[in-house]
Amino acid sequence: MKTRYSFWSLARNALTGHRNWQPAWRQHALKPRYDMVIVGAGGHGLATAYYLASRFGMKRIAVLERGWLGGGNVARNTVTIRSNYLRDESIPFFVRSVKMYEGLSRELNFNLMHSRRTMIDVVQTYPKLRDLTRRMKIMDMYGSHYDRISVAEVRKRIPALTGGQPGSRLPVLAGMVHREAAVNRHDAVAWAYARAADALGVEIHQNTEVTGLTVDKGTGICGVATSRGPVSADSVALAVSGHTFQLARSAGLKLPLQTFNLTAFVSEPVKPIVDVVVNCPDLGVYFSQTAKGELVIGGMPDAGLSYRRDIKQHVFENTVSGLLELFPTFRRLKMLRQWAGHLDITPDGSPIIDRTRIPGLYVTAGWWGGYKAIPAGGLCFAKLIATGEPHTLGAPFSLSRFDSFNYIMETGTTTVV
């Protein structure tokens, strides 16, 4: 039984110098067989394990992670949570995910430091303004708010925005406000799901790299090969972000995915200067400020396919030059650190939540900015695995759409498209 985190448990453990806290999750010996193996202890893998155990009562689940828990893409993002998408299939899904995030701290008994910030898109071209106005009207049908504001209101809400004046290369024309947008702590999300899943009997195995899938041509998936030996399972779920294509290929399965590198970087901490998420789609840059004062800044992905996890100099320079065009006072800031994550992208920019043609093998992939989708993505994936039937929100994101070219072309996949 897990200790319930509360003011009283904090006070009680303070009397013993905080030496008697239970581990957030346990260490287990790796068993030779499980009913379900989930590959990847990131946000989607851990959320899937939690919902399989909590909502569908599944037992004997193992989550295998080649590194440390929460050390992959779930820790390599800019933690923006939003639902300002374009397509009828995407908006309800992300509206649900944003709503689930708002109650996640209470459900998982873990402080995610969730903060509804709102996001303001600074619009500088008329084609982009038309595109976002179209998005606003479609979002309104699904209860997701996206409102146009004047230039004066944009500058009032973002006082540091001193560039983009009339007569400049790209003057500010308007702003679009997405009220539901939020941020939280990415490591807390991973730890919270891991702790809650562990309490329900899920085994989490770190430093256990899955090197391939084992398949029987007659019956389907048999299990996985790992750095610690073979593990058999009735079902296997892949939640490994940019490495989905490689693992699936070990089972003779080719998925419609390509991997790109997306980088971000953080400035030194400064006093509070912005309390919203700022997105500048025409310049390809977005940022927010953390509680510690750091500016978390992101830009466009690498132009070509890549598995690298560092920043290319020209990508960094393009992002910074765009940022300084609108926020010239930021030129005095020093960069504190940078990181990169792997994006496995489908031809239409929308995700995959589906079973594969190999019986017992499931995949969740194609998440461009998948952090915001963790709760709903995990729930939809869990329902599919547990019942064999897709969740209504996840049903459109099937593999079969690529056979019939029934694409979900989503221009809202990233804040800079």
Secondary structure as a PSIPRED ss2 file (coil, helix, strand):
# PSIPRED VFORMAT (PSIPRED V4.0)

   1 M C   1.000  0.000  0.000
   2 K C   1.000  0.000  0.000
   3 T C   1.000  0.000  0.000
   4 R C   1.000  0.000  0.000
   5 Y C   1.000  0.000  0.000
   6 S C   1.000  0.000  0.000
   7 F H   0.000  1.000  0.000
   8 W H   0.000  1.000  0.000
   9 S H   0.000  1.000  0.000
  10 L H   0.000  1.000  0.000
  11 A H   0.000  1.000  0.000
  12 R H   0.000  1.000  0.000
  13 N H   0.000  1.000  0.000
  14 A H   0.000  1.000  0.000
  15 L C   1.000  0.000  0.000
  16 T C   1.000  0.000  0.000
  17 G C   1.000  0.000  0.000
  18 H C   1.000  0.000  0.000
  19 R C   1.000  0.000  0.000
  20 N C   1.000  0.000  0.000
  21 W C   1.000  0.000  0.000
  22 Q C   1.000  0.000  0.000
  23 P C   1.000  0.000  0.000
  24 A C   1.000  0.000  0.000
  25 W C   1.000  0.000  0.000
  26 R C   1.000  0.000  0.000
  27 Q C   1.000  0.000  0.000
  28 H C   1.000  0.000  0.000
  29 A C   1.000  0.000  0.000
  30 L C   1.000  0.000  0.000
  31 K C   1.000  0.000  0.000
  32 P C   1.000  0.000  0.000
  33 R E   0.000  0.000  1.000
  34 Y E   0.000  0.000  1.000
  35 D E   0.000  0.000  1.000
  36 M E   0.000  0.000  1.000
  37 V E   0.000  0.000  1.000
  38 I E   0.000  0.000  1.000
  39 V E   0.000  0.000  1.000
  40 G C   1.000  0.000  0.000
  41 A C   1.000  0.000  0.000
  42 G C   1.000  0.000  0.000
  43 G H   0.000  1.000  0.000
  44 H H   0.000  1.000  0.000
  45 G H   0.000  1.000  0.000
  46 L H   0.000  1.000  0.000
  47 A H   0.000  1.000  0.000
  48 T H   0.000  1.000  0.000
  49 A H   0.000  1.000  0.000
  50 Y H   0.000  1.000  0.000
  51 Y H   0.000  1.000  0.000
  52 L H   0.000  1.000  0.000
  53 A H   0.000  1.000  0.000
  54 S H   0.000  1.000  0.000
  55 R C   1.000  0.000  0.000
  56 F C   1.000  0.000  0.000
  57 G C   1.000  0.000  0.000
  58 M C   1.000  0.000  0.000
  59 K C   1.000  0.000  0.000
  60 R C   1.000  0.000  0.000
  61 I E   0.000  0.000  1.000
  62 A E   0.000  0.000  1.000
  63 V E   0.000  0.000  1.000
  64 L E   0.000  0.000  1.000
  65 E C   1.000  0.000  0.000
  66 R C   1.000  0.000  0.000
  67 G C   1.000  0.000  0.000
  68 W C   1.000  0.000  0.000
  69 L C   1.000  0.000  0.000
  70 G C   1.000  0.000  0.000
  71 G C   1.000  0.000  0.000
  72 G C   1.000  0.000  0.000
  73 N H   0.000  1.000  0.000
  74 V H   0.000  1.000  0.000
  75 A H   0.000  1.000  0.000
  76 R C   1.000  0.000  0.000
  77 N C   1.000  0.000  0.000
  78 T C   1.000  0.000  0.000
  79 V C   1.000  0.000  0.000
  80 T E   0.000  0.000  1.000
  81 I E   0.000  0.000  1.000
  82 R C   1.000  0.000  0.000
  83 S C   1.000  0.000  0.000
  84 N C   1.000  0.000  0.000
  85 Y C   1.000  0.000  0.000
  86 L C   1.000  0.000  0.000
  87 R C   1.000  0.000  0.000
  88 D C   1.000  0.000  0.000
  89 E C   1.000  0.000  0.000
  90 S H   0.000  1.000  0.000
  91 I H   0.000  1.000  0.000
  92 P H   0.000  1.000  0.000
  93 F H   0.000  1.000  0.000
  94 F H   0.000  1.000  0.000
  95 V H   0.000  1.000  0.000
  96 R H   0.000  1.000  0.000
  97 S H   0.000  1.000  0.000
  98 V H   0.000  1.000  0.000
  99 K H   0.000  1.000  0.000
 100 M H   0.000  1.000  0.000
 101 Y H   0.000  1.000  0.000
 102 E H   0.000  1.000  0.000
 103 G C   1.000  0.000  0.000
 104 L H   0.000  1.000  0.000
 105 S H   0.000  1.000  0.000
 106 R H   0.000  1.000  0.000
 107 E H   0.000  1.000  0.000
 108 L H   0.000  1.000  0.000
 109 N C   1.000  0.000  0.000
 110 F C   1.000  0.000  0.000
 111 N C   1.000  0.000  0.000
 112 L C   1.000  0.000  0.000
 113 M C   1.000  0.000  0.000
 114 H C   1.000  0.000  0.000
 115 S E   0.000  0.000  1.000
 116 R E   0.000  0.000  1.000
 117 R C   1.000  0.000  0.000
 118 T C   1.000  0.000  0.000
 119 M E   0.000  0.000  1.000
 120 I E   0.000  0.000  1.000
 121 D E   0.000  0.000  1.000
 122 V E   0.000  0.000  1.000
 123 V E   0.000  0.000  1.000
 124 Q C   1.000  0.000  0.000
 125 T C   1.000  0.000  0.000
 126 Y H   0.000  1.000  0.000
 127 P H   0.000  1.000  0.000
 128 K H   0.000  1.000  0.000
 129 L H   0.000  1.000  0.000
 130 R H   0.000  1.000  0.000
 131 D H   0.000  1.000  0.000
 132 L H   0.000  1.000  0.000
 133 T H   0.000  1.000  0.000
 134 R H   0.000  1.000  0.000
 135 R H   0.000  1.000  0.000
 136 M H   0.000  1.000  0.000
 137 K H   0.000  1.000  0.000
 138 I H   0.000  1.000  0.000
 139 M H   0.000  1.000  0.000
 140 D H   0.000  1.000  0.000
 141 M C   1.000  0.000  0.000
 142 Y C   1.000  0.000  0.000
 143 G C   1.000  0.000  0.000
 144 S C   1.000  0.000  0.000
 145 H C   1.000  0.000  0.000
 146 Y C   1.000  0.000  0.000
 147 D E   0.000  0.000  1.000
 148 R E   0.000  0.000  1.000
 149 I E   0.000  0.000  1.000
 150 S C   1.000  0.000  0.000
 151 V H   0.000  1.000  0.000
 152 A H   0.000  1.000  0.000
 153 E H   0.000  1.000  0.000
 154 V H   0.000  1.000  0.000
 155 R H   0.000  1.000  0.000
 156 K H   0.000  1.000  0.000
 157 R H   0.000  1.000  0.000
 158 I C   1.000  0.000  0.000
 159 P C   1.000  0.000  0.000
 160 A C   1.000  0.000  0.000
 161 L C   1.000  0.000  0.000
 162 T C   1.000  0.000  0.000
 163 G C   1.000  0.000  0.000
 164 G C   1.000  0.000  0.000
 165 Q C   1.000  0.000  0.000
 166 P C   1.000  0.000  0.000
 167 G C   1.000  0.000  0.000
 168 S C   1.000  0.000  0.000
 169 R C   1.000  0.000  0.000
 170 L C   1.000  0.000  0.000
 171 P C   1.000  0.000  0.000
 172 V C   1.000  0.000  0.000
 173 L C   1.000  0.000  0.000
 174 A E   0.000  0.000  1.000
 175 G E   0.000  0.000  1.000
 176 M E   0.000  0.000  1.000
 177 V E   0.000  0.000  1.000
 178 H E   0.000  0.000  1.000
 179 R C   1.000  0.000  0.000
 180 E C   1.000  0.000  0.000
 181 A C   1.000  0.000  0.000
 182 A E   0.000  0.000  1.000
 183 V E   0.000  0.000  1.000
 184 N C   1.000  0.000  0.000
 185 R C   1.000  0.000  0.000
 186 H H   0.000  1.000  0.000
 187 D H   0.000  1.000  0.000
 188 A H   0.000  1.000  0.000
 189 V H   0.000  1.000  0.000
 190 A H   0.000  1.000  0.000
 191 W H   0.000  1.000  0.000
 192 A H   0.000  1.000  0.000
 193 Y H   0.000  1.000  0.000
 194 A H   0.000  1.000  0.000
 195 R H   0.000  1.000  0.000
 196 A H   0.000  1.000  0.000
 197 A H   0.000  1.000  0.000
 198 D H   0.000  1.000  0.000
 199 A H   0.000  1.000  0.000
 200 L C   1.000  0.000  0.000
 201 G C   1.000  0.000  0.000
 202 V C   1.000  0.000  0.000
 203 E E   0.000  0.000  1.000
 204 I E   0.000  0.000  1.000
 205 H E   0.000  0.000  1.000
 206 Q C   1.000  0.000  0.000
 207 N C   1.000  0.000  0.000
 208 T C   1.000  0.000  0.000
 209 E C   1.000  0.000  0.000
 210 V E   0.000  0.000  1.000
 211 T E   0.000  0.000  1.000
 212 G E   0.000  0.000  1.000
 213 L E   0.000  0.000  1.000
 214 T E   0.000  0.000  1.000
 215 V E   0.000  0.000  1.000
 216 D E   0.000  0.000  1.000
 217 K C   1.000  0.000  0.000
 218 G C   1.000  0.000  0.000
 219 T C   1.000  0.000  0.000
 220 G E   0.000  0.000  1.000
 221 I E   0.000  0.000  1.000
 222 C E   0.000  0.000  1.000
 223 G E   0.000  0.000  1.000
 224 V E   0.000  0.000  1.000
 225 A E   0.000  0.000  1.000
 226 T E   0.000  0.000  1.000
 227 S C   1.000  0.000  0.000
 228 R C   1.000  0.000  0.000
 229 G E   0.000  0.000  1.000
 230 P E   0.000  0.000  1.000
 231 V E   0.000  0.000  1.000
 232 S E   0.000  0.000  1.000
 233 A E   0.000  0.000  1.000
 234 D E   0.000  0.000  1.000
 235 S E   0.000  0.000  1.000
 236 V E   0.000  0.000  1.000
 237 A E   0.000  0.000  1.000
 238 L E   0.000  0.000  1.000
 239 A C   1.000  0.000  0.000
 240 V C   1.000  0.000  0.000
 241 S H   0.000  1.000  0.000
 242 G H   0.000  1.000  0.000
 243 H H   0.000  1.000  0.000
 244 T H   0.000  1.000  0.000
 245 F H   0.000  1.000  0.000
 246 Q H   0.000  1.000  0.000
 247 L H   0.000  1.000  0.000
 248 A H   0.000  1.000  0.000
 249 R H   0.000  1.000  0.000
 250 S C   1.000  0.000  0.000
 251 A C   1.000  0.000  0.000
 252 G C   1.000  0.000  0.000
 253 L C   1.000  0.000  0.000
 254 K C   1.000  0.000  0.000
 255 L C   1.000  0.000  0.000
 256 P C   1.000  0.000  0.000
 257 L C   1.000  0.000  0.000
 258 Q E   0.000  0.000  1.000
 259 T E   0.000  0.000  1.000
 260 F E   0.000  0.000  1.000
 261 N E   0.000  0.000  1.000
 262 L E   0.000  0.000  1.000
 263 T E   0.000  0.000  1.000
 264 A E   0.000  0.000  1.000
 265 F E   0.000  0.000  1.000
 266 V E   0.000  0.000  1.000
 267 S E   0.000  0.000  1.000
 268 E C   1.000  0.000  0.000
 269 P C   1.000  0.000  0.000
 270 V C   1.000  0.000  0.000
 271 K C   1.000  0.000  0.000
 272 P C   1.000  0.000  0.000
 273 I C   1.000  0.000  0.000
 274 V C   1.000  0.000  0.000
 275 D C   1.000  0.000  0.000
 276 V C   1.000  0.000  0.000
 277 V E   0.000  0.000  1.000
 278 V E   0.000  0.000  1.000
 279 N E   0.000  0.000  1.000
 280 C E   0.000  0.000  1.000
 281 P C   1.000  0.000  0.000
 282 D C   1.000  0.000  0.000
 283 L C   1.000  0.000  0.000
 284 G C   1.000  0.000  0.000
 285 V E   0.000  0.000  1.000
 286 Y E   0.000  0.000  1.000
 287 F E   0.000  0.000  1.000
 288 S E   0.000  0.000  1.000
 289 Q E   0.000  0.000  1.000
 290 T C   1.000  0.000  0.000
 291 A C   1.000  0.000  0.000
 292 K C   1.000  0.000  0.000
 293 G C   1.000  0.000  0.000
 294 E C   1.000  0.000  0.000
 295 L E   0.000  0.000  1.000
 296 V E   0.000  0.000  1.000
 297 I E   0.000  0.000  1.000
 298 G E   0.000  0.000  1.000
 299 G C   1.000  0.000  0.000
 300 M C   1.000  0.000  0.000
 301 P C   1.000  0.000  0.000
 302 D C   1.000  0.000  0.000
 303 A C   1.000  0.000  0.000
 304 G C   1.000  0.000  0.000
 305 L C   1.000  0.000  0.000
 306 S C   1.000  0.000  0.000
 307 Y C   1.000  0.000  0.000
 308 R C   1.000  0.000  0.000
 309 R C   1.000  0.000  0.000
 310 D C   1.000  0.000  0.000
 311 I C   1.000  0.000  0.000
 312 K C   1.000  0.000  0.000
 313 Q H   0.000  1.000  0.000
 314 H H   0.000  1.000  0.000
 315 V H   0.000  1.000  0.000
 316 F H   0.000  1.000  0.000
 317 E H   0.000  1.000  0.000
 318 N H   0.000  1.000  0.000
 319 T H   0.000  1.000  0.000
 320 V H   0.000  1.000  0.000
 321 S H   0.000  1.000  0.000
 322 G H   0.000  1.000  0.000
 323 L H   0.000  1.000  0.000
 324 L H   0.000  1.000  0.000
 325 E H   0.000  1.000  0.000
 326 L H   0.000  1.000  0.000
 327 F C   1.000  0.000  0.000
 328 P H   0.000  1.000  0.000
 329 T H   0.000  1.000  0.000
 330 F H   0.000  1.000  0.000
 331 R H   0.000  1.000  0.000
 332 R H   0.000  1.000  0.000
 333 L C   1.000  0.000  0.000
 334 K C   1.000  0.000  0.000
 335 M E   0.000  0.000  1.000
 336 L E   0.000  0.000  1.000
 337 R E   0.000  0.000  1.000
 338 Q E   0.000  0.000  1.000
 339 W E   0.000  0.000  1.000
 340 A E   0.000  0.000  1.000
 341 G E   0.000  0.000  1.000
 342 H E   0.000  0.000  1.000
 343 L E   0.000  0.000  1.000
 344 D E   0.000  0.000  1.000
 345 I E   0.000  0.000  1.000
 346 T C   1.000  0.000  0.000
 347 P C   1.000  0.000  0.000
 348 D C   1.000  0.000  0.000
 349 G C   1.000  0.000  0.000
 350 S C   1.000  0.000  0.000
 351 P C   1.000  0.000  0.000
 352 I E   0.000  0.000  1.000
 353 I E   0.000  0.000  1.000
 354 D E   0.000  0.000  1.000
 355 R E   0.000  0.000  1.000
 356 T C   1.000  0.000  0.000
 357 R C   1.000  0.000  0.000
 358 I C   1.000  0.000  0.000
 359 P C   1.000  0.000  0.000
 360 G C   1.000  0.000  0.000
 361 L E   0.000  0.000  1.000
 362 Y E   0.000  0.000  1.000
 363 V E   0.000  0.000  1.000
 364 T E   0.000  0.000  1.000
 365 A E   0.000  0.000  1.000
 366 G C   1.000  0.000  0.000
 367 W C   1.000  0.000  0.000
 368 W C   1.000  0.000  0.000
 369 G C   1.000  0.000  0.000
 370 G H   0.000  1.000  0.000
 371 Y H   0.000  1.000  0.000
 372 K H   0.000  1.000  0.000
 373 A H   0.000  1.000  0.000
 374 I H   0.000  1.000  0.000
 375 P H   0.000  1.000  0.000
 376 A H   0.000  1.000  0.000
 377 G H   0.000  1.000  0.000
 378 G H   0.000  1.000  0.000
 379 L H   0.000  1.000  0.000
 380 C H   0.000  1.000  0.000
 381 F H   0.000  1.000  0.000
 382 A H   0.000  1.000  0.000
 383 K H   0.000  1.000  0.000
 384 L H   0.000  1.000  0.000
 385 I H   0.000  1.000  0.000
 386 A H   0.000  1.000  0.000
 387 T H   0.000  1.000  0.000
 388 G C   1.000  0.000  0.000
 389 E C   1.000  0.000  0.000
 390 P C   1.000  0.000  0.000
 391 H C   1.000  0.000  0.000
 392 T C   1.000  0.000  0.000
 393 L C   1.000  0.000  0.000
 394 G C   1.000  0.000  0.000
 395 A C   1.000  0.000  0.000
 396 P C   1.000  0.000  0.000
 397 F C   1.000  0.000  0.000
 398 S C   1.000  0.000  0.000
 399 L C   1.000  0.000  0.000
 400 S H   0.000  1.000  0.000
 401 R H   0.000  1.000  0.000
 402 F H   0.000  1.000  0.000
 403 D H   0.000  1.000  0.000
 404 S C   1.000  0.000  0.000
 405 F C   1.000  0.000  0.000
 406 N C   1.000  0.000  0.000
 407 Y C   1.000  0.000  0.000
 408 I C   1.000  0.000  0.000
 409 M C   1.000  0.000  0.000
 410 E C   1.000  0.000  0.000
 411 T C   1.000  0.000  0.000
 412 G C   1.000  0.000  0.000
 413 T C   1.000  0.000  0.000
 414 T C   1.000  0.000  0.000
 415 T C   1.000  0.000  0.000
 416 V C   1.000  0.000  0.000
 417 V C   1.000  0.000  0.000
